Amino acid sequence: MEFYTYAYVVQRGEFTSLLQYIMTSILLVALLVVGVKVMYNRFDTKFRDLGIIIVLGLVFLLGLQVNDYTRDANSAEESSYMVQFLNNLSERADVPKDKIRVNTLRVQDRMIVNIEEAYFEVTFTMNKDGYSLRPVEMINSNPKVVDVKKDGQ
């Protein structure tokens, strides 16, 4: 079982799709260049065909970006809710945030929270405005901990 640290949950809320933005920018510049070529060489069909290929590539990449954006926005919203829960738990348990780990990246019933050396099962109310912690015993006392990568590691 994997447990995620507070820092990992916070980092996961930040999203970027740099490669897709670069590819889209390159295709937009290429489309501009081909568009200018088509305007100067109206009877040369190779530039028109190239322009159609670039437009289709742009439509494909834009579709991917919209899909990725909605997925990343949902993921960021879930991470934000998890960060809010961990902040509340840290404050109420009077434990530093770096001593709390969770076994899921989404706030859900029956998730396991590791606070220092103790493990708890979290049960939420229907609208997730409240929760209760119930101590649980783990079979594996050394679970894998997923944390952000530090410089030099």
N, C-alpha and C positions, 0 to 999 in steps of 0.2 A: 504494500500500500504506500502511496506517495502522500506526503504532507507538504503544503505550500506555505512559505513564509509570508509575512505581511509585505515585505519589500517586493516579493515576486508578484503578489496580487496587485500592488500599486503600479508596478512597471507594466503589467499585462494590460492595464487600462489605457495605456498610451499606444496608439496604433499609427503606422505609416505604411504606405505601399509605394516606396520610392522607385522601385524598378518599373512599375507600371506607369507612374507619372513621367519618368524619363522616356519610356517607349512612346507614350502618347505625345509628348512634346516633340520628339524626333519625327514622328509621323505627321504631326501638324505642320512642322517646318517643311518636310518633304512635300506635303500636299500644296503648300504655298508655292514652292519652287515649281512643281509640276503644273500648277494652275497658271503661273506666269508663262511657262513654256507653251502651254496649250493656247493661251491668248495670242502669242506671237506666231505659232505654227498651227493655224486652225485646220489645215488639211493633213497634218501628220497624225495618224491614228495611234502611233505608239505611245505618245504622251497622254492621249485620252484614255487609253487602256491602262496605262500605269496609274493615272489619277483614279480610275475606278477601283483598282486593286488597293490603293492606299486608303480610299474612303471605306472600303469594306474592312480593311485592317483596323481603321479607327473605330468603326461601329463595333467590331468585335471587342477591342480593348476597352471602349467605353462601357460596354455591357458587363465586362469583367469587373471594371472599377465600381460600377453601381452595385453589383452583387457583393463585392468585397467590402465596400463601404457600409452597406446595411449589416453585413455579418460583423464587421469590426465595431460598428456603433452599438449593436446589441451586446457584443462582448464587453465593450467599455462600460455600458450601462450596468451589466451584471457585476463587473469588477468594482464599479463605484458603489453598488449596493453592498458588496462583500466588504469593501474598505470601511463603509459606514458601520456595518455590523461589528467588524474587528475593533474599530475605535471604541464603540460602545462597550464591547466585551472587555477590552483593556481597561477602560475607565472603571467599570463596575467591579471587575476582579482585582483591581489595583495591581496590575501586572504590566510591565513594559510591552509594547507592541511586538518587539523582536523576539519575545518569549512565547508568542502565540502562533500556532500553525493550524491549518485546516486541510482536510483530505479532499476537498473539491473547490473549484473556482467559482461555483454558483451557490448562492444562498438557497439551501433546500433542507427539508425535513430529514432527520436522521443522519445529518453529516456529523463527522467526528472532529472535535477540536482538541488540540494538544496544547495545554497550558503548562509550561515548564515541564514537569515529569508526569503530570496527570492527564488522562484522556476522558473526554466527556462527549456524550451524544446530545445533539441539539434538537429540540422539538419546538417548532414555531406554532404560533396561533394561526387561525385561518387566514387572516390578512397580513401575516408576518410583521405585525406591530410589536409582538412580544415573543419571548422564547424562554425555555427552561433548559437547564443543563442536568444531565443524569450521568453520574460516573460510570465508566465502562472499563473493562479490563481488556487489554490487547494481547493477542496471541504472540504477535511479533513485537518484541519490545524495542527493536531498532528499525523503525520504518525509514524509507528513503525520504530525504528532505530536499525539496526543490527550492532553490534560492536564486537570486540574481547573480550574474557573474561579476565579480569584482575585478578591477584593473590589476593585471599581473597574475591572474589565475587562469 
